[in-house]
Amino acid sequence: MDNITTAEQLIIFSRYLDQQVVIKSLLNEDNEVIGTLKGIRQNALLIDIDEVNRWIPLNDNFNICEVRLLLKP
């Protein structure tokens, strides 16, 4: 999501609560992790990974993680 603002990302993600997402850390070269989108707030996504809830921050100026929806056709 290169040209989409944080506010636009949150609007899109809010439509897909309880859907699976793929998270890739941009800080280090970890493997991709699959979790479930559980909630949103002003600047973060709540994602359930292996029954542990984690807030993934979103910001227009820098990206810590890349979050992609895992949708089925």
HTML snippet that shows the backbone in 3Dmol.js (N, CA, C, O; Angstrom):
<script src="https://3Dmol.org/build/3Dmol-min.js"></script>
<div id="view" style="width:600px;height:400px;position:relative"></div>
<script>
const pdb = `
ATOM      1  N   MET A   1       0.836  -1.176   0.000  1.00  0.00           N
ATOM      2  CA  MET A   1       0.000   0.000   0.000  1.00  0.00           C
ATOM      3  C   MET A   1       0.878   1.235   0.000  1.00  0.00           C
ATOM      4  O   MET A   1       0.988   1.930   1.011  1.00  0.00           O
ATOM      5  N   ASP A   2       1.486   1.500  -1.105  1.00  0.00           N
ATOM      6  CA  ASP A   2       2.468   2.568  -1.178  1.00  0.00           C
ATOM      7  C   ASP A   2       1.851   3.962  -1.190  1.00  0.00           C
ATOM      8  O   ASP A   2       2.322   4.839  -0.467  1.00  0.00           O
ATOM      9  N   ASN A   3       0.826   4.188  -1.981  1.00  0.00           N
ATOM     10  CA  ASN A   3       0.286   5.529  -2.153  1.00  0.00           C
ATOM     11  C   ASN A   3      -1.011   5.748  -1.394  1.00  0.00           C
ATOM     12  O   ASN A   3      -1.759   6.673  -1.711  1.00  0.00           O
ATOM     13  N   ILE A   4      -1.288   4.936  -0.421  1.00  0.00           N
ATOM     14  CA  ILE A   4      -2.513   5.051   0.361  1.00  0.00           C
ATOM     15  C   ILE A   4      -2.155   5.588   1.747  1.00  0.00           C
ATOM     16  O   ILE A   4      -1.222   5.098   2.385  1.00  0.00           O
ATOM     17  N   THR A   5      -2.891   6.586   2.205  1.00  0.00           N
ATOM     18  CA  THR A   5      -2.613   7.154   3.523  1.00  0.00           C
ATOM     19  C   THR A   5      -3.049   6.193   4.630  1.00  0.00           C
ATOM     20  O   THR A   5      -3.780   5.233   4.385  1.00  0.00           O
ATOM     21  N   THR A   6      -2.598   6.464   5.827  1.00  0.00           N
ATOM     22  CA  THR A   6      -2.968   5.636   6.970  1.00  0.00           C
ATOM     23  C   THR A   6      -4.476   5.637   7.183  1.00  0.00           C
ATOM     24  O   THR A   6      -5.060   4.592   7.469  1.00  0.00           O
ATOM     25  N   ALA A   7      -5.109   6.790   7.049  1.00  0.00           N
ATOM     26  CA  ALA A   7      -6.560   6.876   7.230  1.00  0.00           C
ATOM     27  C   ALA A   7      -7.290   6.006   6.207  1.00  0.00           C
ATOM     28  O   ALA A   7      -8.266   5.336   6.543  1.00  0.00           O
ATOM     29  N   GLU A   8      -6.823   6.016   4.972  1.00  0.00           N
ATOM     30  CA  GLU A   8      -7.445   5.180   3.938  1.00  0.00           C
ATOM     31  C   GLU A   8      -7.221   3.705   4.208  1.00  0.00           C
ATOM     32  O   GLU A   8      -8.116   2.891   3.977  1.00  0.00           O
ATOM     33  N   GLN A   9      -6.043   3.348   4.692  1.00  0.00           N
ATOM     34  CA  GLN A   9      -5.770   1.955   5.049  1.00  0.00           C
ATOM     35  C   GLN A   9      -6.713   1.481   6.150  1.00  0.00           C
ATOM     36  O   GLN A   9      -7.244   0.373   6.082  1.00  0.00           O
ATOM     37  N   LEU A  10      -6.919   2.321   7.164  1.00  0.00           N
ATOM     38  CA  LEU A  10      -7.798   1.942   8.270  1.00  0.00           C
ATOM     39  C   LEU A  10      -9.238   1.769   7.796  1.00  0.00           C
ATOM     40  O   LEU A  10      -9.933   0.874   8.276  1.00  0.00           O
ATOM     41  N   ILE A  11      -9.697   2.597   6.874  1.00  0.00           N
ATOM     42  CA  ILE A  11     -11.049   2.450   6.329  1.00  0.00           C
ATOM     43  C   ILE A  11     -11.175   1.118   5.596  1.00  0.00           C
ATOM     44  O   ILE A  11     -12.172   0.411   5.746  1.00  0.00           O
ATOM     45  N   ILE A  12     -10.164   0.783   4.807  1.00  0.00           N
ATOM     46  CA  ILE A  12     -10.194  -0.480   4.065  1.00  0.00           C
ATOM     47  C   ILE A  12     -10.166  -1.660   5.024  1.00  0.00           C
ATOM     48  O   ILE A  12     -10.983  -2.573   4.905  1.00  0.00           O
ATOM     49  N   PHE A  13      -9.229  -1.652   5.981  1.00  0.00           N
ATOM     50  CA  PHE A  13      -9.118  -2.765   6.920  1.00  0.00           C
ATOM     51  C   PHE A  13     -10.364  -2.910   7.797  1.00  0.00           C
ATOM     52  O   PHE A  13     -10.690  -4.023   8.209  1.00  0.00           O
ATOM     53  N   SER A  14     -11.063  -1.818   8.089  1.00  0.00           N
ATOM     54  CA  SER A  14     -12.253  -1.900   8.943  1.00  0.00           C
ATOM     55  C   SER A  14     -13.367  -2.723   8.296  1.00  0.00           C
ATOM     56  O   SER A  14     -14.249  -3.224   8.993  1.00  0.00           O
ATOM     57  N   ARG A  15     -13.335  -2.861   7.006  1.00  0.00           N
ATOM     58  CA  ARG A  15     -14.336  -3.665   6.292  1.00  0.00           C
ATOM     59  C   ARG A  15     -14.048  -5.158   6.366  1.00  0.00           C
ATOM     60  O   ARG A  15     -14.905  -5.972   6.022  1.00  0.00           O
ATOM     61  N   TYR A  16     -12.866  -5.518   6.806  1.00  0.00           N
ATOM     62  CA  TYR A  16     -12.444  -6.912   6.773  1.00  0.00           C
ATOM     63  C   TYR A  16     -12.070  -7.462   8.150  1.00  0.00           C
ATOM     64  O   TYR A  16     -11.140  -8.260   8.264  1.00  0.00           O
ATOM     65  N   LEU A  17     -12.778  -7.049   9.183  1.00  0.00           N
ATOM     66  CA  LEU A  17     -12.528  -7.589  10.524  1.00  0.00           C
ATOM     67  C   LEU A  17     -12.785  -9.092  10.515  1.00  0.00           C
ATOM     68  O   LEU A  17     -13.676  -9.570   9.814  1.00  0.00           O
ATOM     69  N   ASP A  18     -12.015  -9.822  11.283  1.00  0.00           N
ATOM     70  CA  ASP A  18     -12.056 -11.284  11.403  1.00  0.00           C
ATOM     71  C   ASP A  18     -11.561 -12.001  10.149  1.00  0.00           C
ATOM     72  O   ASP A  18     -11.791 -13.201   9.998  1.00  0.00           O
ATOM     73  N   GLN A  19     -10.892 -11.292   9.255  1.00  0.00           N
ATOM     74  CA  GLN A  19     -10.264 -11.914   8.087  1.00  0.00           C
ATOM     75  C   GLN A  19      -8.786 -12.134   8.380  1.00  0.00           C
ATOM     76  O   GLN A  19      -8.207 -11.460   9.232  1.00  0.00           O
ATOM     77  N   GLN A  20      -8.189 -13.070   7.679  1.00  0.00           N
ATOM     78  CA  GLN A  20      -6.766 -13.337   7.862  1.00  0.00           C
ATOM     79  C   GLN A  20      -5.927 -12.285   7.145  1.00  0.00           C
ATOM     80  O   GLN A  20      -6.296 -11.789   6.080  1.00  0.00           O
ATOM     81  N   VAL A  21      -4.790 -11.959   7.754  1.00  0.00           N
ATOM     82  CA  VAL A  21      -3.838 -11.014   7.177  1.00  0.00           C
ATOM     83  C   VAL A  21      -2.440 -11.628   7.226  1.00  0.00           C
ATOM     84  O   VAL A  21      -2.146 -12.483   8.061  1.00  0.00           O
ATOM     85  N   VAL A  22      -1.597 -11.174   6.318  1.00  0.00           N
ATOM     86  CA  VAL A  22      -0.201 -11.587   6.290  1.00  0.00           C
ATOM     87  C   VAL A  22       0.627 -10.383   6.715  1.00  0.00           C
ATOM     88  O   VAL A  22       0.468  -9.288   6.175  1.00  0.00           O
ATOM     89  N   ILE A  23       1.510 -10.591   7.684  1.00  0.00           N
ATOM     90  CA  ILE A  23       2.332  -9.508   8.220  1.00  0.00           C
ATOM     91  C   ILE A  23       3.799  -9.816   7.928  1.00  0.00           C
ATOM     92  O   ILE A  23       4.293 -10.903   8.228  1.00  0.00           O
ATOM     93  N   LYS A  24       4.481  -8.840   7.339  1.00  0.00           N
ATOM     94  CA  LYS A  24       5.912  -8.974   7.071  1.00  0.00           C
ATOM     95  C   LYS A  24       6.615  -7.794   7.722  1.00  0.00           C
ATOM     96  O   LYS A  24       6.292  -6.638   7.445  1.00  0.00           O
ATOM     97  N   SER A  25       7.565  -8.084   8.577  1.00  0.00           N
ATOM     98  CA  SER A  25       8.329  -7.031   9.247  1.00  0.00           C
ATOM     99  C   SER A  25       9.310  -6.407   8.254  1.00  0.00           C
ATOM    100  O   SER A  25      10.022  -7.116   7.543  1.00  0.00           O
ATOM    101  N   LEU A  26       9.339  -5.082   8.215  1.00  0.00           N
ATOM    102  CA  LEU A  26      10.270  -4.377   7.348  1.00  0.00           C
ATOM    103  C   LEU A  26      11.557  -4.000   8.075  1.00  0.00           C
ATOM    104  O   LEU A  26      12.504  -3.518   7.454  1.00  0.00           O
ATOM    105  N   LEU A  27      11.594  -4.219   9.390  1.00  0.00           N
ATOM    106  CA  LEU A  27      12.781  -3.886  10.176  1.00  0.00           C
ATOM    107  C   LEU A  27      13.839  -4.979  10.104  1.00  0.00           C
ATOM    108  O   LEU A  27      15.037  -4.698  10.135  1.00  0.00           O
ATOM    109  N   ASN A  28      13.394  -6.210  10.008  1.00  0.00           N
ATOM    110  CA  ASN A  28      14.325  -7.322   9.882  1.00  0.00           C
ATOM    111  C   ASN A  28      13.742  -8.316   8.881  1.00  0.00           C
ATOM    112  O   ASN A  28      12.587  -8.186   8.478  1.00  0.00           O
ATOM    113  N   GLU A  29      14.501  -9.263   8.497  1.00  0.00           N
ATOM    114  CA  GLU A  29      14.085 -10.189   7.452  1.00  0.00           C
ATOM    115  C   GLU A  29      13.416 -11.447   8.035  1.00  0.00           C
ATOM    116  O   GLU A  29      13.803 -12.568   7.706  1.00  0.00           O
ATOM    117  N   ASP A  30      12.423 -11.253   8.893  1.00  0.00           N
ATOM    118  CA  ASP A  30      11.680 -12.383   9.434  1.00  0.00           C
ATOM    119  C   ASP A  30      10.757 -12.961   8.377  1.00  0.00           C
ATOM    120  O   ASP A  30      10.460 -12.324   7.367  1.00  0.00           O
ATOM    121  N   ASN A  31      10.316 -14.170   8.630  1.00  0.00           N
ATOM    122  CA  ASN A  31       9.330 -14.787   7.757  1.00  0.00           C
ATOM    123  C   ASN A  31       7.998 -14.078   7.908  1.00  0.00           C
ATOM    124  O   ASN A  31       7.763 -13.371   8.887  1.00  0.00           O
ATOM    125  N   GLU A  32       7.131 -14.276   6.930  1.00  0.00           N
ATOM    126  CA  GLU A  32       5.789 -13.711   7.012  1.00  0.00           C
ATOM    127  C   GLU A  32       4.980 -14.482   8.047  1.00  0.00           C
ATOM    128  O   GLU A  32       5.133 -15.694   8.198  1.00  0.00           O
ATOM    129  N   VAL A  33       4.122 -13.767   8.751  1.00  0.00           N
ATOM    130  CA  VAL A  33       3.287 -14.346   9.795  1.00  0.00           C
ATOM    131  C   VAL A  33       1.831 -14.128   9.408  1.00  0.00           C
ATOM    132  O   VAL A  33       1.464 -13.060   8.917  1.00  0.00           O
ATOM    133  N   ILE A  34       1.002 -15.146   9.631  1.00  0.00           N
ATOM    134  CA  ILE A  34      -0.428 -15.033   9.338  1.00  0.00           C
ATOM    135  C   ILE A  34      -1.175 -14.861  10.644  1.00  0.00           C
ATOM    136  O   ILE A  34      -0.942 -15.591  11.607  1.00  0.00           O
ATOM    137  N   GLY A  35      -2.072 -13.895  10.671  1.00  0.00           N
ATOM    138  CA  GLY A  35      -2.894 -13.628  11.844  1.00  0.00           C
ATOM    139  C   GLY A  35      -4.302 -13.255  11.425  1.00  0.00           C
ATOM    140  O   GLY A  35      -4.632 -13.269  10.240  1.00  0.00           O
ATOM    141  N   THR A  36      -5.131 -12.921  12.408  1.00  0.00           N
ATOM    142  CA  THR A  36      -6.515 -12.541  12.158  1.00  0.00           C
ATOM    143  C   THR A  36      -6.724 -11.103  12.612  1.00  0.00           C
ATOM    144  O   THR A  36      -6.361 -10.738  13.730  1.00  0.00           O
ATOM    145  N   LEU A  37      -7.309 -10.293  11.741  1.00  0.00           N
ATOM    146  CA  LEU A  37      -7.585  -8.892  12.040  1.00  0.00           C
ATOM    147  C   LEU A  37      -8.752  -8.815  13.020  1.00  0.00           C
ATOM    148  O   LEU A  37      -9.866  -9.228  12.697  1.00  0.00           O
ATOM    149  N   LYS A  38      -8.498  -8.289  14.212  1.00  0.00           N
ATOM    150  CA  LYS A  38      -9.508  -8.248  15.266  1.00  0.00           C
ATOM    151  C   LYS A  38     -10.060  -6.863  15.553  1.00  0.00           C
ATOM    152  O   LYS A  38     -11.169  -6.744  16.075  1.00  0.00           O
ATOM    153  N   GLY A  39      -9.312  -5.805  15.223  1.00  0.00           N
ATOM    154  CA  GLY A  39      -9.809  -4.469  15.519  1.00  0.00           C
ATOM    155  C   GLY A  39      -8.898  -3.402  14.956  1.00  0.00           C
ATOM    156  O   GLY A  39      -7.796  -3.672  14.479  1.00  0.00           O
ATOM    157  N   ILE A  40      -9.395  -2.185  15.025  1.00  0.00           N
ATOM    158  CA  ILE A  40      -8.601  -1.044  14.576  1.00  0.00           C
ATOM    159  C   ILE A  40      -8.770   0.090  15.574  1.00  0.00           C
ATOM    160  O   ILE A  40      -9.750   0.143  16.316  1.00  0.00           O
ATOM    161  N   ARG A  41      -7.806   0.990  15.580  1.00  0.00           N
ATOM    162  CA  ARG A  41      -7.929   2.245  16.301  1.00  0.00           C
ATOM    163  C   ARG A  41      -7.308   3.324  15.428  1.00  0.00           C
ATOM    164  O   ARG A  41      -6.975   3.062  14.272  1.00  0.00           O
ATOM    165  N   GLN A  42      -7.151   4.490  15.939  1.00  0.00           N
ATOM    166  CA  GLN A  42      -6.757   5.644  15.141  1.00  0.00           C
ATOM    167  C   GLN A  42      -5.486   5.422  14.326  1.00  0.00           C
ATOM    168  O   GLN A  42      -5.386   5.918  13.204  1.00  0.00           O
ATOM    169  N   ASN A  43      -4.528   4.699  14.859  1.00  0.00           N
ATOM    170  CA  ASN A  43      -3.257   4.555  14.160  1.00  0.00           C
ATOM    171  C   ASN A  43      -2.678   3.145  14.215  1.00  0.00           C
ATOM    172  O   ASN A  43      -1.469   2.971  14.057  1.00  0.00           O
ATOM    173  N   ALA A  44      -3.522   2.132  14.437  1.00  0.00           N
ATOM    174  CA  ALA A  44      -2.990   0.779  14.565  1.00  0.00           C
ATOM    175  C   ALA A  44      -4.057  -0.270  14.262  1.00  0.00           C
ATOM    176  O   ALA A  44      -5.258  -0.004  14.290  1.00  0.00           O
ATOM    177  N   LEU A  45      -3.564  -1.473  13.972  1.00  0.00           N
ATOM    178  CA  LEU A  45      -4.429  -2.625  13.738  1.00  0.00           C
ATOM    179  C   LEU A  45      -4.200  -3.634  14.852  1.00  0.00           C
ATOM    180  O   LEU A  45      -3.060  -3.879  15.245  1.00  0.00           O
ATOM    181  N   LEU A  46      -5.272  -4.218  15.361  1.00  0.00           N
ATOM    182  CA  LEU A  46      -5.180  -5.268  16.366  1.00  0.00           C
ATOM    183  C   LEU A  46      -5.237  -6.601  15.631  1.00  0.00           C
ATOM    184  O   LEU A  46      -6.220  -6.913  14.959  1.00  0.00           O
ATOM    185  N   ILE A  47      -4.173  -7.378  15.768  1.00  0.00           N
ATOM    186  CA  ILE A  47      -4.080  -8.638  15.050  1.00  0.00           C
ATOM    187  C   ILE A  47      -3.819  -9.757  16.044  1.00  0.00           C
ATOM    188  O   ILE A  47      -2.949  -9.651  16.909  1.00  0.00           O
ATOM    189  N   ASP A  48      -4.586 -10.832  15.905  1.00  0.00           N
ATOM    190  CA  ASP A  48      -4.450 -12.022  16.746  1.00  0.00           C
ATOM    191  C   ASP A  48      -3.502 -12.986  16.039  1.00  0.00           C
ATOM    192  O   ASP A  48      -3.809 -13.506  14.967  1.00  0.00           O
ATOM    193  N   ILE A  49      -2.331 -13.219  16.666  1.00  0.00           N
ATOM    194  CA  ILE A  49      -1.339 -14.148  16.125  1.00  0.00           C
ATOM    195  C   ILE A  49      -1.134 -15.237  17.158  1.00  0.00           C
ATOM    196  O   ILE A  49      -0.612 -14.982  18.244  1.00  0.00           O
ATOM    197  N   ASP A  50      -1.543 -16.452  16.823  1.00  0.00           N
ATOM    198  CA  ASP A  50      -1.422 -17.595  17.737  1.00  0.00           C
ATOM    199  C   ASP A  50      -2.046 -17.297  19.096  1.00  0.00           C
ATOM    200  O   ASP A  50      -1.449 -17.582  20.135  1.00  0.00           O
ATOM    201  N   GLU A  51      -3.245 -16.725  19.085  1.00  0.00           N
ATOM    202  CA  GLU A  51      -4.032 -16.397  20.275  1.00  0.00           C
ATOM    203  C   GLU A  51      -3.369 -15.338  21.155  1.00  0.00           C
ATOM    204  O   GLU A  51      -3.653 -15.263  22.351  1.00  0.00           O
ATOM    205  N   VAL A  52      -2.497 -14.529  20.579  1.00  0.00           N
ATOM    206  CA  VAL A  52      -1.891 -13.394  21.267  1.00  0.00           C
ATOM    207  C   VAL A  52      -2.249 -12.143  20.468  1.00  0.00           C
ATOM    208  O   VAL A  52      -1.949 -12.057  19.277  1.00  0.00           O
ATOM    209  N   ASN A  53      -2.891 -11.173  21.124  1.00  0.00           N
ATOM    210  CA  ASN A  53      -3.278  -9.940  20.445  1.00  0.00           C
ATOM    211  C   ASN A  53      -2.109  -8.965  20.417  1.00  0.00           C
ATOM    212  O   ASN A  53      -1.455  -8.719  21.430  1.00  0.00           O
ATOM    213  N   ARG A  54      -1.860  -8.411  19.218  1.00  0.00           N
ATOM    214  CA  ARG A  54      -0.765  -7.455  19.056  1.00  0.00           C
ATOM    215  C   ARG A  54      -1.256  -6.260  18.263  1.00  0.00           C
ATOM    216  O   ARG A  54      -1.995  -6.407  17.289  1.00  0.00           O
ATOM    217  N   TRP A  55      -0.838  -5.074  18.686  1.00  0.00           N
ATOM    218  CA  TRP A  55      -1.144  -3.862  17.945  1.00  0.00           C
ATOM    219  C   TRP A  55      -0.021  -3.616  16.950  1.00  0.00           C
ATOM    220  O   TRP A  55       1.149  -3.560  17.328  1.00  0.00           O
ATOM    221  N   ILE A  56      -0.377  -3.468  15.680  1.00  0.00           N
ATOM    222  CA  ILE A  56       0.582  -3.160  14.627  1.00  0.00           C
ATOM    223  C   ILE A  56       0.382  -1.695  14.250  1.00  0.00           C
ATOM    224  O   ILE A  56      -0.654  -1.346  13.685  1.00  0.00           O
ATOM    225  N   PRO A  57       1.355  -0.827  14.552  1.00  0.00           N
ATOM    226  CA  PRO A  57       1.178   0.609  14.277  1.00  0.00           C
ATOM    227  C   PRO A  57       1.262   0.919  12.782  1.00  0.00           C
ATOM    228  O   PRO A  57       2.020   0.291  12.043  1.00  0.00           O
ATOM    229  N   LEU A  58       0.473   1.895  12.359  1.00  0.00           N
ATOM    230  CA  LEU A  58       0.503   2.400  10.988  1.00  0.00           C
ATOM    231  C   LEU A  58       0.841   3.880  11.044  1.00  0.00           C
ATOM    232  O   LEU A  58       0.377   4.600  11.929  1.00  0.00           O
ATOM    233  N   ASN A  59       1.654   4.331  10.094  1.00  0.00           N
ATOM    234  CA  ASN A  59       2.045   5.723  10.058  1.00  0.00           C
ATOM    235  C   ASN A  59       2.343   6.118   8.620  1.00  0.00           C
ATOM    236  O   ASN A  59       2.869   5.313   7.851  1.00  0.00           O
ATOM    237  N   ASP A  60       2.013   7.344   8.251  1.00  0.00           N
ATOM    238  CA  ASP A  60       2.283   7.826   6.897  1.00  0.00           C
ATOM    239  C   ASP A  60       3.772   8.040   6.637  1.00  0.00           C
ATOM    240  O   ASP A  60       4.224   7.905   5.500  1.00  0.00           O
ATOM    241  N   ASN A  61       4.534   8.369   7.670  1.00  0.00           N
ATOM    242  CA  ASN A  61       5.934   8.745   7.493  1.00  0.00           C
ATOM    243  C   ASN A  61       6.897   7.570   7.450  1.00  0.00           C
ATOM    244  O   ASN A  61       7.941   7.654   6.804  1.00  0.00           O
ATOM    245  N   PHE A  62       6.568   6.483   8.123  1.00  0.00           N
ATOM    246  CA  PHE A  62       7.450   5.313   8.127  1.00  0.00           C
ATOM    247  C   PHE A  62       6.614   4.053   8.299  1.00  0.00           C
ATOM    248  O   PHE A  62       5.530   4.082   8.882  1.00  0.00           O
ATOM    249  N   ASN A  63       7.134   2.954   7.783  1.00  0.00           N
ATOM    250  CA  ASN A  63       6.445   1.672   7.874  1.00  0.00           C
ATOM    251  C   ASN A  63       7.291   0.697   8.673  1.00  0.00           C
ATOM    252  O   ASN A  63       8.475   0.513   8.394  1.00  0.00           O
ATOM    253  N   ILE A  64       6.680   0.080   9.662  1.00  0.00           N
ATOM    254  CA  ILE A  64       7.353  -0.941  10.455  1.00  0.00           C
ATOM    255  C   ILE A  64       7.048  -2.315   9.882  1.00  0.00           C
ATOM    256  O   ILE A  64       7.918  -3.184   9.814  1.00  0.00           O
ATOM    257  N   CYS A  65       5.798  -2.498   9.472  1.00  0.00           N
ATOM    258  CA  CYS A  65       5.343  -3.772   8.932  1.00  0.00           C
ATOM    259  C   CYS A  65       4.531  -3.542   7.666  1.00  0.00           C
ATOM    260  O   CYS A  65       3.937  -2.483   7.465  1.00  0.00           O
ATOM    261  N   GLU A  66       4.523  -4.551   6.834  1.00  0.00           N
ATOM    262  CA  GLU A  66       3.641  -4.569   5.672  1.00  0.00           C
ATOM    263  C   GLU A  66       2.511  -5.528   6.012  1.00  0.00           C
ATOM    264  O   GLU A  66       2.757  -6.692   6.326  1.00  0.00           O
ATOM    265  N   VAL A  67       1.274  -5.047   5.954  1.00  0.00           N
ATOM    266  CA  VAL A  67       0.112  -5.863   6.281  1.00  0.00           C
ATOM    267  C   VAL A  67      -0.725  -6.012   5.021  1.00  0.00           C
ATOM    268  O   VAL A  67      -1.106  -5.024   4.393  1.00  0.00           O
ATOM    269  N   ARG A  68      -1.007  -7.269   4.657  1.00  0.00           N
ATOM    270  CA  ARG A  68      -1.805  -7.550   3.469  1.00  0.00           C
ATOM    271  C   ARG A  68      -2.965  -8.457   3.843  1.00  0.00           C
ATOM    272  O   ARG A  68      -2.820  -9.368   4.658  1.00  0.00           O
ATOM    273  N   LEU A  69      -4.106  -8.200   3.242  1.00  0.00           N
ATOM    274  CA  LEU A  69      -5.272  -9.047   3.462  1.00  0.00           C
ATOM    275  C   LEU A  69      -5.106 -10.359   2.715  1.00  0.00           C
ATOM    276  O   LEU A  69      -4.589 -10.388   1.598  1.00  0.00           O
ATOM    277  N   LEU A  70      -5.543 -11.431   3.333  1.00  0.00           N
ATOM    278  CA  LEU A  70      -5.489 -12.757   2.714  1.00  0.00           C
ATOM    279  C   LEU A  70      -6.940 -13.131   2.403  1.00  0.00           C
ATOM    280  O   LEU A  70      -7.632 -13.721   3.233  1.00  0.00           O
ATOM    281  N   LEU A  71      -7.385 -12.782   1.206  1.00  0.00           N
ATOM    282  CA  LEU A  71      -8.780 -12.991   0.810  1.00  0.00           C
ATOM    283  C   LEU A  71      -8.919 -14.203  -0.080  1.00  0.00           C
ATOM    284  O   LEU A  71      -8.035 -14.502  -0.884  1.00  0.00           O
ATOM    285  N   LYS A  72     -10.018 -14.893   0.064  1.00  0.00           N
ATOM    286  CA  LYS A  72     -10.325 -16.039  -0.770  1.00  0.00           C
ATOM    287  C   LYS A  72     -11.245 -15.613  -1.901  1.00  0.00           C
ATOM    288  O   LYS A  72     -12.139 -14.793  -1.691  1.00  0.00           O
ATOM    289  N   PRO A  73     -11.043 -16.151  -3.088  1.00  0.00           N
ATOM    290  CA  PRO A  73     -11.923 -15.768  -4.204  1.00  0.00           C
ATOM    291  C   PRO A  73     -13.323 -16.309  -4.050  1.00  0.00           C
ATOM    292  O   PRO A  73     -14.174 -16.071  -4.907  1.00  0.00           O
TER     293      PRO A  73
END
`;
const viewer = $3Dmol.createViewer("view");
viewer.addModel(pdb, "pdb");
viewer.setStyle({}, {cartoon: {color: "spectrum"}});
viewer.zoomTo();
viewer.render();
</script>
